[in-house]
Amino acid sequence: MGSGGGAVRVIHRHRIGERVFMRVSRLTYVGGQPAAVLTWLHLGEGEFPGICVPLDEGLLTHAAPRGRVLLYGGLTVDPRYERAEPLEEA
């Protein structure tokens, strides 16, 4: 699944910590909403989306009229590198 040649890809600006760069990711849908796959889980003989970041469907456009590559007009953020805030006590 992870390296599928016919898969739809999304080109997006991606931030890890303070660094922002262009990234190509596989497009998937989580709960009916588009998402970019950042990592893959390898279980047995299959690959499954691991960490995904949500995409605003309104910011997705086709790179070519009938192509399988989309451009994302927003910025995605890798949650693994975000500073965790302490939980408030109840």
C-alpha positions as CSV (number, residue, x, y, z in Angstrom):
1,M,0.0,0.0,0.0
2,G,2.7,2.5,1.0
3,S,4.7,2.5,-2.3
4,G,1.8,2.0,-4.7
5,G,2.8,3.4,-8.0
6,G,-0.8,4.4,-9.0
7,A,-1.5,6.2,-5.7
8,V,-2.5,9.8,-5.5
9,R,0.2,12.0,-4.2
10,V,0.1,15.5,-2.6
11,I,2.8,18.1,-2.7
12,H,2.7,20.2,0.4
13,R,4.8,22.7,2.5
14,H,5.6,20.8,5.6
15,R,7.0,22.0,8.9
16,I,9.2,20.0,11.3
17,G,10.2,22.2,14.3
18,E,11.4,25.4,12.8
19,R,12.2,24.0,9.3
20,V,9.7,24.3,6.4
21,F,10.3,22.4,3.2
22,M,8.4,20.9,0.3
23,R,7.3,17.3,0.7
24,V,5.5,14.7,-1.4
25,S,3.2,12.4,0.5
26,R,0.6,9.8,-0.3
27,L,-3.0,11.1,-0.1
28,T,-5.5,9.1,2.0
29,Y,-8.8,9.8,3.7
30,V,-9.5,9.5,7.4
31,G,-13.1,9.7,8.4
32,G,-14.0,11.0,4.9
33,Q,-11.5,13.9,5.2
34,P,-8.2,14.2,3.1
35,A,-4.9,13.6,4.9
36,A,-1.2,13.3,4.0
37,V,0.5,10.1,5.1
38,L,3.8,10.9,6.9
39,T,4.7,7.4,8.1
40,W,3.8,3.8,7.3
41,L,3.2,0.8,9.5
42,H,4.6,-2.5,8.2
43,L,2.5,-5.3,9.5
44,G,3.1,-8.7,8.1
45,E,3.0,-8.4,4.4
46,G,1.1,-5.2,4.3
47,E,1.7,-1.5,4.7
48,F,-0.8,0.8,6.4
49,P,-0.9,4.6,7.0
50,G,0.7,5.4,10.3
51,I,0.9,9.1,11.2
52,C,-1.3,11.3,9.0
53,V,-1.9,15.0,9.0
54,P,-5.3,16.5,8.0
55,L,-5.6,18.6,4.9
56,D,-8.2,21.3,4.2
57,E,-10.0,20.0,1.1
58,G,-10.5,23.5,-0.1
59,L,-6.8,24.0,-0.4
60,L,-6.2,21.0,-2.7
61,T,-5.9,21.5,-6.5
62,H,-4.8,19.2,-9.3
63,A,-1.2,19.8,-10.5
64,A,-2.3,18.6,-14.0
65,P,-5.8,18.2,-15.5
66,R,-5.9,14.4,-15.3
67,G,-2.9,13.7,-13.2
68,R,-2.6,11.8,-9.9
69,V,-0.7,14.6,-8.1
70,L,-2.4,17.3,-6.1
71,L,-1.0,20.6,-4.8
72,Y,-1.8,21.7,-1.2
73,G,-2.0,25.4,-0.6
74,G,-1.6,25.2,3.2
75,L,1.1,24.2,5.6
76,T,1.2,20.8,7.3
77,V,2.9,20.3,10.7
78,D,4.6,17.1,11.9
79,P,3.0,16.5,15.3
80,R,6.0,14.4,16.5
81,Y,8.1,17.5,16.8
82,E,5.6,19.9,18.4
83,R,6.1,21.0,21.9
84,A,3.7,19.3,24.3
85,E,1.8,21.5,26.6
86,P,1.3,20.3,30.2
87,L,-2.2,19.2,31.0
88,E,-4.2,21.3,33.4
89,E,-5.4,19.7,36.6
90,A,-9.1,19.3,37.0
